[in-house]
Amino acid sequence: MLNKKNFILIFMLLICILLLSIGSIEAAPKIELKVAHIFSTDVGVHKLFVKFKEIVEERSNNQIEVKIFPAGQLGNERVITEQIYLGAIDIGHSSGGGWATVAPPAAAINLPFLWKDIDHVERFFKEANGLDICNELLKPFRLVALTYTYNGTRSALLRKKPIYKLEDVKNIKLRLPELPSWVTAWRALGANPTTVPWGEVYTALQTGVVDACEVTPQYICSAALQEVTKYFSLTKHLVDWSIVAINKQKWEEIPDDLKAIIIEAMDEAGEYQRALGVTSESEYLNIMKEAGVEVNELNPGEAEKFANAVEVVFKEYEEEFNNFNIKDLFKTINIYR
């Protein structure tokens, strides 16, 4: 039997062990995730990250802390993708063309006229495990895809004249982001591409540095581009879905239980953002019309001419990134059209 003295000693020992255990739990290192993007806070991409922050911090009991830097606070799209690659920023959002700055084969998934509509994109991700396919293109370059967004369908926004047929594109000074695949495609269509950072597009259009840009209604309204343009020609050349990705080394440092929370939170935030992207597209188009922007369709048969003109870009990517099976990727995408 324990005497009173031994009982007290054992009891005190148990108390010490308990206190040490509590101390070790409290001292568990908090994981900070630095998130950056180039858009204003009223855009769906920012709302995705806000939703992600809310979910992941709550479900991890604040063991994960998310810090969001919107509106190009940490640099333009190219700088942000490079910083994620290097590990200075943890998470970001860009199209395949944007991630191609550091992961060149990723450009193949966002070529003009590759996707029919958002339903086509959803079938690819849900039936063909599209996120795994994206990771085959990204993981060799220190990136891990977490979810995807839908930002609308890109068409041509112009200052001087609308586009009705392929010939109307000839020599238009067209603003593009710094995405080589898009520059090559628009040159094939006859345009004169000029790369301009997103934060400078309004001024470039206002001063005539460029005649046009190609963008979604959501992005147009978020930057008030309807104030300095007159025509929105529905080329519908690019279904604008993008990838949210994390630096691979950062991902591997996160414990498995917290990874599961991050994946779950990103899935939910992605679904939330894509739903916003679909429902808001017509609303933004109406805002543009009310501001005086004239919206027009292409002439019958012209969309096919546009698509045929950029076929050369597809062939270039099949050849350049043959070791990534880009030809098979295009076939897989077309199966779900």
VENQUI-V397807 format. One record per backbone hydrogen bond with DSSP energy under -0.5 kcal/mol. NH is the residue of the N-H (numbers start at 1). CO is the residue of the C=O. If there is no record, write none. Layout:
nh:NH co:CO
nh:NH co:CO
This chain:
nh:7 co:3
nh:8 co:4
nh:9 co:5
nh:10 co:6
nh:11 co:7
nh:12 co:8
nh:13 co:9
nh:14 co:10
nh:15 co:11
nh:16 co:12
nh:17 co:13
nh:18 co:14
nh:19 co:15
nh:20 co:16
nh:21 co:17
nh:22 co:18
nh:23 co:19
nh:24 co:20
nh:25 co:21
nh:26 co:22
nh:27 co:23
nh:28 co:25
nh:31 co:63
nh:32 co:30
nh:33 co:65
nh:34 co:32
nh:35 co:33
nh:35 co:67
nh:36 co:91
nh:37 co:69
nh:43 co:40
nh:46 co:43
nh:47 co:43
nh:48 co:44
nh:49 co:45
nh:50 co:46
nh:51 co:47
nh:52 co:48
nh:53 co:49
nh:54 co:50
nh:55 co:51
nh:56 co:52
nh:57 co:53
nh:58 co:54
nh:59 co:55
nh:60 co:56
nh:61 co:58
nh:62 co:57
nh:63 co:60
nh:65 co:31
nh:67 co:33
nh:67 co:65
nh:68 co:66
nh:69 co:35
nh:70 co:68
nh:71 co:39
nh:72 co:37
nh:73 co:70
nh:75 co:72
nh:80 co:76
nh:81 co:77
nh:82 co:78
nh:83 co:79
nh:84 co:80
nh:85 co:81
nh:86 co:82
nh:87 co:83
nh:88 co:83
nh:89 co:83
nh:90 co:34
nh:91 co:34
nh:92 co:245
nh:93 co:36
nh:94 co:243
nh:99 co:95
nh:100 co:96
nh:101 co:98
nh:102 co:99
nh:103 co:99
nh:106 co:103
nh:107 co:104
nh:108 co:105
nh:109 co:106
nh:110 co:107
nh:111 co:108
nh:113 co:237
nh:114 co:111
nh:121 co:117
nh:122 co:118
nh:123 co:119
nh:124 co:120
nh:125 co:121
nh:126 co:122
nh:127 co:123
nh:128 co:123
nh:128 co:124
nh:130 co:124
nh:132 co:129
nh:133 co:129
nh:134 co:130
nh:135 co:131
nh:136 co:132
nh:137 co:133
nh:137 co:134
nh:138 co:134
nh:139 co:135
nh:141 co:138
nh:142 co:139
nh:143 co:138
nh:144 co:246
nh:146 co:244
nh:147 co:244
nh:149 co:242
nh:151 co:240
nh:154 co:238
nh:155 co:215
nh:156 co:233
nh:157 co:213
nh:158 co:231
nh:159 co:211
nh:164 co:162
nh:168 co:165
nh:169 co:166
nh:170 co:167
nh:171 co:190
nh:172 co:169
nh:174 co:172
nh:174 co:192
nh:175 co:173
nh:175 co:212
nh:176 co:194
nh:179 co:177
nh:180 co:178
nh:182 co:179
nh:183 co:179
nh:184 co:180
nh:185 co:181
nh:186 co:182
nh:187 co:183
nh:188 co:184
nh:189 co:185
nh:190 co:186
nh:190 co:187
nh:191 co:186
nh:192 co:172
nh:193 co:191
nh:194 co:174
nh:196 co:176
nh:200 co:197
nh:201 co:198
nh:204 co:200
nh:205 co:201
nh:206 co:202
nh:207 co:203
nh:208 co:204
nh:208 co:205
nh:209 co:204
nh:210 co:204
nh:211 co:173
nh:212 co:173
nh:213 co:157
nh:214 co:175
nh:215 co:155
nh:220 co:216
nh:221 co:217
nh:222 co:218
nh:223 co:219
nh:224 co:221
nh:225 co:220
nh:227 co:224
nh:228 co:225
nh:230 co:158
nh:231 co:158
nh:232 co:294
nh:233 co:156
nh:234 co:232
nh:234 co:296
nh:235 co:233
nh:237 co:154
nh:238 co:154
nh:240 co:152
nh:240 co:238
nh:241 co:239
nh:242 co:149
nh:243 co:94
nh:244 co:147
nh:245 co:92
nh:245 co:243
nh:246 co:144
nh:247 co:90
nh:248 co:142
nh:251 co:247
nh:252 co:248
nh:253 co:249
nh:254 co:250
nh:254 co:251
nh:258 co:255
nh:259 co:255
nh:260 co:256
nh:261 co:257
nh:262 co:258
nh:263 co:259
nh:264 co:260
nh:265 co:261
nh:266 co:262
nh:267 co:263
nh:268 co:264
nh:269 co:265
nh:270 co:266
nh:271 co:267
nh:272 co:268
nh:273 co:269
nh:274 co:270
nh:275 co:271
nh:276 co:272
nh:277 co:273
nh:278 co:274
nh:279 co:275
nh:280 co:276
nh:281 co:277
nh:281 co:278
nh:284 co:280
nh:285 co:281
nh:286 co:282
nh:287 co:283
nh:288 co:284
nh:289 co:285
nh:290 co:286
nh:291 co:287
nh:292 co:289
nh:293 co:288
nh:294 co:230
nh:296 co:232
nh:298 co:234
nh:299 co:164
nh:302 co:299
nh:305 co:301
nh:306 co:302
nh:307 co:303
nh:308 co:304
nh:309 co:305
nh:310 co:306
nh:310 co:307
nh:311 co:308
nh:313 co:310
nh:314 co:310
nh:315 co:311
nh:316 co:312
nh:317 co:313
nh:318 co:314
nh:319 co:315
nh:320 co:316
nh:321 co:317
nh:322 co:319
nh:324 co:321
nh:325 co:322
nh:326 co:321
nh:329 co:325
nh:330 co:326
nh:331 co:327
nh:332 co:328
nh:333 co:329
nh:334 co:330
nh:335 co:331
nh:336 co:332
nh:336 co:333
nh:337 co:334
